[in-house]
């Protein structure tokens, strides 16, 4: 049996033991793999030392399942370039060079955009992200054996300064996406045109206008590079929310910059507006064309709330209710945490009064609201915190009572506007 076959058997043996929380003795491993005891002792003292823990005469396995079989085999290799970084995908040199170049350009684009003192944000980002996308698509073509260089009518390679002329991004997009007009291609088309406009201009006030397209281009890039070359090349660890010292430039500041930039600003904004007018609504609303987010300060119930500071909710076109719900709730933003308990919450009496106004029929707190809470099971019968549906209800510990949300008012108003729902709810005792 070849070494690789025995290593594969040791991998499956370890995975099975770790998954089931089982320990083993050395003789059991020796019988399973077919290795001699001396060979096993060598692996135990070197390659397996990081994964195995010995107690008495038995071993336990920890961490093998974090590696694929291919990664495990590299880790066991005697060749340094294999075991030094076992999770790195094995690519042909020409492909790897292009992938690394594309990833480094994307990171540089992100770095330029996030530097607080940089005024040339969008311009620098767009130039670098276009290089990143071009190199990534070249890497994919190279991997798939696709010739991505221009040829003349005689089939000879066109050259520039003695180098073969490679496809620029426009041509790469047409060949990779097969002329498909989707949100990703439209996003790149927009950035290419904008790059052509800004390359000879200085217009930092466009930053706020094109942030959505810039963010989408970066996220689309990260998705494609991981799809084609694996998570090893993902940019996720570099993407974070930059800290801000102000909400936005003042109108006066923007006006001064516009005057300074003069016609340069007008030309670029004319391009931006004109391009967007030609994009159909489905593509324009797609986050792969422009990634738009609300950044809303979170209000905690106390100053030492352990809630995370930022939450990202992925938009799902098949489930728009979540985003619609958020849109309804975003009425105002606060620049600092308000030091009050339960902001935006309502007592049962307030809920009853508002619901009655909305549905135009009787709805009191003592019976109707109490019945609705039971029927829709939004809180426990006893006055305690466990069991609350937090979208609609929370327990106020200091006052030993429940408070309710605007979403609960909206829910009841929608449900009880239906005559059958109203009659069913209050015609029986729950």
C-alpha positions as CSV (number, residue, x, y, z in Angstrom):
1,X,0.0,0.0,0.0
2,X,1.4,3.4,-1.0
3,X,2.2,6.1,1.6
4,X,-0.7,8.3,0.4
5,X,-3.2,5.5,0.7
6,X,-2.1,4.9,4.3
7,X,-2.3,8.6,5.0
8,X,-5.8,8.7,3.6
9,X,-6.7,5.8,5.9
10,X,-5.2,7.6,8.9
11,X,-7.3,10.7,8.0
12,X,-10.5,8.8,7.9
13,X,-9.6,7.0,11.1
14,X,-8.9,10.3,12.9
15,X,-12.0,12.0,11.6
16,X,-14.2,9.1,12.7
17,X,-12.7,9.1,16.2
18,X,-13.0,12.9,16.6
19,X,-16.5,13.1,15.3
20,X,-17.7,10.4,17.7
21,X,-15.5,11.6,20.7
22,X,-13.7,8.2,20.8
23,X,-10.2,7.5,22.0
24,X,-8.0,4.8,20.6
25,X,-4.9,2.7,21.2
26,X,-1.8,2.6,19.0
27,X,-2.4,-1.0,18.0
28,X,-5.9,-0.1,16.6
29,X,-4.4,2.6,14.4
30,X,-1.6,0.3,13.3
31,X,-4.0,-2.4,12.2
32,X,-6.3,0.1,10.4
33,X,-3.5,1.8,8.4
34,X,-1.1,-1.1,7.9
35,X,1.8,1.0,9.2
36,X,4.6,-0.4,11.4
37,X,4.8,0.7,15.0
38,X,8.1,2.5,14.3
39,X,6.5,4.5,11.5
40,X,3.6,5.4,13.7
41,X,5.8,6.5,16.5
42,X,7.6,8.9,14.0
43,X,4.3,10.5,13.0
44,X,3.1,10.6,16.6
45,X,6.2,12.6,17.6
46,X,6.2,15.0,14.7
47,X,3.3,15.4,12.3
48,X,0.5,14.2,14.6
49,X,1.7,15.9,17.7
50,X,-0.6,18.9,17.2
51,X,-3.7,16.8,16.9
52,X,-3.3,14.0,19.4
53,X,-3.5,14.0,23.2
54,X,-2.3,11.0,25.1
55,X,-3.7,9.8,28.4
56,X,-2.3,6.6,29.8
57,X,-2.1,4.4,26.8
58,X,-4.9,6.0,24.7
59,X,-5.0,8.9,22.3
60,X,-7.7,11.5,21.7
61,X,-8.1,13.5,18.5
62,X,-8.7,17.3,18.3
63,X,-8.7,19.5,15.2
64,X,-8.4,17.0,12.3
65,X,-11.9,17.8,11.0
66,X,-10.9,21.4,10.4
67,X,-8.9,20.1,7.4
68,X,-10.0,18.6,4.2
69,X,-8.3,15.3,3.2
70,X,-6.3,17.2,0.6
71,X,-5.1,19.7,3.2
72,X,-4.3,16.9,5.6
73,X,-2.2,15.2,3.0
74,X,-0.3,18.4,2.4
75,X,0.3,18.8,6.1
76,X,1.8,15.4,6.3
77,X,4.0,16.0,3.3
78,X,7.8,16.2,3.7
79,X,8.0,19.0,1.1
80,X,8.1,22.4,2.8
81,X,6.0,24.3,0.3
82,X,3.2,21.8,0.9
83,X,3.1,21.6,4.7
84,X,4.0,25.2,5.4
85,X,0.6,26.4,4.3
86,X,-1.7,23.4,3.8
87,X,-4.9,25.3,3.2
88,X,-3.4,27.2,0.2
89,X,-4.9,25.9,-3.1
90,X,-2.5,24.4,-5.5
91,X,-2.5,26.5,-8.7
92,X,-0.3,26.7,-11.8
93,X,2.3,29.4,-11.4
94,X,0.8,31.6,-14.1
95,X,-2.7,31.3,-12.5
96,X,-1.4,31.9,-9.0
97,X,0.5,35.1,-9.9
98,X,-2.7,36.6,-11.5
99,X,-4.9,35.6,-8.5
100,X,-2.4,37.1,-6.0
101,X,-2.2,40.3,-8.1
102,X,-5.9,40.6,-8.3
103,X,-6.4,40.1,-4.6
104,X,-3.6,42.6,-3.7
105,X,-5.2,45.2,-6.0
106,X,-8.6,44.7,-4.3
107,X,-7.0,45.1,-0.8
108,X,-5.2,48.2,-2.0
109,X,-8.5,49.6,-3.4
110,X,-10.1,49.0,0.0
111,X,-7.2,50.5,1.8
112,X,-7.4,53.7,-0.3
113,X,-11.1,54.1,0.3
114,X,-10.9,53.6,4.1
115,X,-8.0,55.9,4.8
116,X,-9.6,58.9,6.7
117,X,-7.2,61.5,5.4
118,X,-7.5,60.5,1.7
119,X,-9.6,62.8,-0.5
120,X,-9.0,60.8,-3.7
121,X,-11.1,57.9,-2.3
122,X,-13.5,56.9,-5.1
123,X,-11.1,57.7,-7.9
124,X,-8.3,55.6,-6.3
125,X,-10.7,52.8,-5.4
126,X,-12.2,52.6,-8.9
127,X,-8.8,52.5,-10.7
128,X,-7.5,49.7,-8.4
129,X,-10.7,47.6,-8.3
130,X,-10.8,47.6,-12.2
131,X,-7.3,46.3,-12.2
132,X,-8.3,43.7,-9.6
133,X,-11.3,42.6,-11.7
134,X,-9.2,42.4,-14.9
135,X,-6.5,40.3,-13.2
136,X,-9.1,38.0,-11.6
137,X,-10.8,37.3,-14.9
138,X,-7.4,36.7,-16.6
139,X,-6.6,34.2,-13.9
140,X,-9.9,32.4,-14.5
141,X,-9.3,32.3,-18.3
142,X,-5.7,31.1,-17.7
143,X,-7.0,28.3,-15.4
144,X,-9.6,27.2,-18.0
145,X,-7.2,27.3,-20.9
146,X,-8.9,30.3,-22.6
147,X,-6.6,32.5,-24.7
148,X,-7.3,36.0,-23.5
149,X,-5.0,38.0,-25.9
150,X,-6.0,40.0,-28.9
151,X,-5.1,38.7,-32.4
152,X,-5.1,40.3,-35.8
153,X,-6.8,39.1,-38.9
154,X,-3.9,36.7,-39.6
155,X,-4.2,35.1,-36.2
156,X,-1.0,36.8,-35.0
157,X,-0.9,38.2,-31.5
158,X,-1.2,42.0,-31.3
159,X,1.6,43.6,-29.2
160,X,2.2,46.8,-27.3
161,X,5.8,47.5,-26.4
162,X,6.7,43.9,-27.4
163,X,4.1,42.5,-25.0
164,X,1.0,40.6,-26.2
165,X,-2.0,42.8,-25.7
166,X,-4.4,41.1,-23.2
167,X,-8.1,41.7,-23.1
168,X,-9.2,44.8,-21.1
169,X,-12.0,44.5,-18.6
170,X,-14.8,45.2,-21.1
171,X,-13.8,42.3,-23.3
172,X,-13.2,40.0,-20.3
173,X,-16.7,40.7,-19.0
174,X,-18.3,39.9,-22.4
175,X,-16.4,36.6,-22.6
176,X,-16.9,35.5,-19.0
177,X,-20.5,36.5,-18.7
178,X,-21.3,35.7,-22.3
179,X,-22.8,39.1,-23.0
180,X,-25.3,38.7,-20.2
181,X,-26.7,42.0,-19.0
182,X,-27.0,41.5,-15.3
183,X,-26.4,43.5,-12.1
184,X,-22.7,42.5,-11.9
185,X,-21.9,43.4,-15.5
186,X,-23.8,46.6,-15.2
187,X,-22.0,47.6,-12.1
188,X,-18.6,47.0,-13.8
189,X,-19.8,48.9,-16.9
190,X,-20.7,51.9,-14.7
191,X,-17.3,51.9,-13.0
192,X,-15.4,51.5,-16.2
193,X,-17.2,54.5,-17.7
194,X,-16.7,56.5,-14.5
195,X,-13.0,55.6,-14.5
196,X,-12.7,57.1,-17.9
197,X,-14.4,60.3,-16.7
198,X,-12.4,60.8,-13.5
199,X,-8.9,59.8,-14.8
200,X,-8.3,63.4,-15.9
201,X,-10.4,65.1,-13.2
202,X,-10.4,65.7,-9.5
203,X,-13.9,65.4,-8.0
204,X,-13.8,64.1,-4.4
205,X,-17.5,65.2,-3.8
206,X,-18.7,62.2,-5.8
207,X,-17.7,59.8,-2.9
208,X,-21.2,59.8,-1.4
209,X,-22.9,59.4,-4.8
210,X,-21.0,56.2,-5.8
211,X,-20.4,54.5,-2.5
212,X,-23.1,51.9,-3.2
213,X,-21.6,50.9,-6.6
214,X,-18.0,50.7,-5.1
215,X,-19.2,48.5,-2.2
216,X,-21.1,46.2,-4.6
217,X,-18.0,45.8,-6.9
218,X,-15.9,44.8,-3.9
219,X,-18.4,42.2,-2.6
220,X,-19.0,40.8,-6.1
221,X,-15.2,40.5,-6.5
222,X,-14.9,38.6,-3.2
223,X,-17.7,36.3,-4.1
224,X,-16.1,35.4,-7.5
225,X,-12.6,34.9,-6.3
226,X,-13.8,32.5,-3.5
227,X,-16.1,30.7,-6.0
228,X,-13.3,30.2,-8.5
229,X,-10.2,29.8,-6.2
230,X,-11.5,29.0,-2.7
231,X,-11.9,30.7,0.7
232,X,-8.2,31.0,1.1
233,X,-8.2,34.1,-1.1
234,X,-11.3,35.7,0.5
235,X,-11.1,39.4,1.5
236,X,-13.6,39.0,4.4
237,X,-10.9,39.5,7.1
238,X,-10.0,42.9,5.6
239,X,-13.5,44.2,5.3
240,X,-14.8,46.1,8.3
241,X,-16.9,49.2,9.0
242,X,-14.6,52.3,9.1
243,X,-15.1,54.6,12.0
244,X,-16.5,58.0,11.3
245,X,-16.1,61.3,13.1
246,X,-19.1,63.0,11.5
247,X,-22.3,62.1,9.7
248,X,-21.6,63.8,6.4
249,X,-20.0,66.9,5.0
250,X,-22.1,70.0,5.6
251,X,-24.1,71.5,2.7
252,X,-21.7,74.5,2.9
253,X,-18.6,72.3,2.6
254,X,-20.1,70.5,-0.4
255,X,-21.1,73.7,-2.1
256,X,-17.6,75.1,-1.7
257,X,-16.0,71.9,-3.2
258,X,-18.4,72.0,-6.1
259,X,-17.4,75.6,-7.0
260,X,-13.7,74.6,-6.7
261,X,-14.2,71.6,-9.0
262,X,-16.4,73.6,-11.4
263,X,-17.3,71.9,-14.7
264,X,-15.4,68.8,-13.7
265,X,-18.0,68.0,-11.1
266,X,-20.9,68.7,-13.6
267,X,-19.4,66.4,-16.3
268,X,-19.0,63.5,-13.9
269,X,-22.4,63.9,-12.3
270,X,-24.0,64.1,-15.7
271,X,-22.4,60.7,-16.5
272,X,-23.6,59.2,-13.2
273,X,-27.2,60.4,-13.6
274,X,-27.4,59.5,-17.3
275,X,-26.1,56.0,-16.7
276,X,-28.5,55.3,-13.9
277,X,-31.4,56.5,-15.9
278,X,-30.7,53.8,-18.5
279,X,-30.5,51.0,-15.9
280,X,-33.8,49.0,-15.5
281,X,-35.4,49.0,-12.1
282,X,-34.7,45.3,-11.4
283,X,-30.9,45.7,-11.9
284,X,-30.8,49.1,-10.1
285,X,-32.4,47.7,-7.0
286,X,-30.2,44.6,-7.0
287,X,-27.4,44.8,-4.3
288,X,-25.0,43.3,-6.8
289,X,-25.3,46.6,-8.8
290,X,-25.3,48.9,-5.8
291,X,-25.0,47.9,-2.2
292,X,-27.0,50.3,-0.1
293,X,-27.3,50.1,3.6
294,X,-28.8,52.0,6.5
295,X,-26.4,52.8,9.2
296,X,-28.7,53.4,12.2
297,X,-27.4,53.9,15.8
298,X,-28.7,51.0,17.9
299,X,-30.5,51.9,21.1
300,X,-29.6,49.7,24.0
301,X,-31.8,49.2,27.1
302,X,-28.9,50.2,29.3
303,X,-25.5,51.9,29.0
304,X,-23.6,48.6,29.3
305,X,-25.7,46.6,26.8
306,X,-23.6,43.7,25.5
307,X,-25.3,43.9,22.0
308,X,-22.9,43.9,19.1
309,X,-22.5,47.4,17.6
310,X,-23.2,46.5,14.0
311,X,-25.6,44.0,12.5
312,X,-25.6,43.3,8.7
313,X,-28.8,41.9,7.3
314,X,-28.4,40.3,3.8
315,X,-31.0,41.4,1.3
316,X,-33.0,38.4,-0.1
317,X,-35.1,39.4,-3.2
318,X,-37.3,36.3,-2.5
319,X,-38.0,37.6,1.1
320,X,-38.5,41.3,1.0
321,X,-40.6,41.4,4.2
322,X,-37.5,41.7,6.4
323,X,-36.2,44.8,4.5
324,X,-39.7,46.3,4.3
325,X,-40.0,45.9,8.1
326,X,-36.7,47.7,8.6
327,X,-37.7,50.5,6.3
328,X,-40.9,51.1,8.3
329,X,-38.9,51.2,11.6
330,X,-36.3,53.7,10.3
331,X,-38.0,57.0,11.1
332,X,-35.1,58.9,12.8
333,X,-31.5,58.4,13.7
334,X,-29.8,59.5,17.0
335,X,-26.2,60.5,17.1
336,X,-25.7,59.2,20.7
337,X,-27.3,56.6,22.9
338,X,-30.4,58.0,24.7
339,X,-30.2,57.3,28.4
340,X,-33.8,56.2,28.9
341,X,-35.3,52.8,29.5
342,X,-37.4,51.2,26.7
343,X,-37.4,54.0,24.1
344,X,-40.1,53.5,21.5
345,X,-42.0,51.0,23.6
346,X,-45.7,51.2,24.6
347,X,-47.9,50.1,27.5
348,X,-50.9,47.9,27.0
349,X,-53.3,50.9,27.3
350,X,-51.4,52.8,24.6
351,X,-51.5,49.8,22.3
352,X,-55.2,49.4,22.8
353,X,-56.0,53.0,22.0
354,X,-53.8,53.1,18.9
355,X,-55.2,49.7,17.5
356,X,-58.8,50.8,18.2
357,X,-58.1,54.0,16.2
358,X,-56.6,52.1,13.3
359,X,-59.2,49.4,13.0
360,X,-62.2,51.5,13.8
361,X,-63.8,49.1,16.3
362,X,-63.7,48.3,20.0
363,X,-60.3,47.2,21.3
364,X,-59.6,47.7,25.0
365,X,-56.6,46.7,27.1
366,X,-58.3,44.6,29.8
367,X,-59.9,42.1,27.4
368,X,-59.1,42.5,23.8
369,X,-55.4,43.2,24.1
370,X,-55.0,40.4,26.7
371,X,-56.8,38.0,24.5
372,X,-54.7,39.0,21.5
373,X,-51.5,38.3,23.5
374,X,-52.7,34.8,24.3
375,X,-54.0,34.1,20.8
376,X,-50.8,35.1,19.0
377,X,-48.6,33.8,21.9
378,X,-46.3,36.8,22.0
379,X,-45.6,36.6,25.8
380,X,-45.9,34.2,28.7
381,X,-49.0,34.3,31.0
382,X,-46.8,35.0,34.1
383,X,-45.0,38.3,34.4
384,X,-41.5,37.1,33.5
385,X,-38.9,37.7,30.8
386,X,-38.6,34.2,29.4
387,X,-40.9,33.4,26.5
388,X,-41.4,36.9,25.0
389,X,-41.5,37.3,21.2
390,X,-38.9,40.2,21.1
391,X,-40.2,41.5,17.9
392,X,-43.5,42.5,19.6
393,X,-42.9,42.4,23.4
394,X,-40.3,42.8,26.1
395,X,-40.4,42.4,29.9
396,X,-39.6,45.5,31.9
397,X,-37.8,44.0,34.9
398,X,-37.8,47.1,37.3
399,X,-41.5,47.6,36.8
400,X,-42.4,43.9,36.6
401,X,-44.6,44.5,33.5
402,X,-44.6,44.0,29.7
403,X,-43.9,46.7,27.1
404,X,-44.8,46.4,23.4
405,X,-43.4,47.6,20.1
406,X,-44.6,49.6,17.1
407,X,-44.4,46.3,15.2
408,X,-47.1,44.8,17.5
409,X,-49.4,47.7,16.8
410,X,-48.9,47.3,13.0
411,X,-49.4,43.5,13.3
412,X,-52.7,43.8,15.2
413,X,-54.0,46.6,13.0
414,X,-53.4,44.4,9.9
415,X,-54.8,41.2,11.4
416,X,-57.9,42.7,13.1
417,X,-58.9,44.8,10.1
418,X,-60.2,41.4,8.8
419,X,-63.7,40.9,10.1
420,X,-63.3,37.1,10.3
421,X,-60.0,37.4,12.2
422,X,-61.6,39.9,14.7
423,X,-64.7,37.7,15.2
424,X,-62.7,34.5,15.7
425,X,-60.3,36.1,18.2
426,X,-62.9,37.6,20.5
427,X,-65.8,35.1,20.2
428,X,-64.1,32.4,22.3
429,X,-62.3,32.2,25.5
430,X,-58.6,31.4,25.4
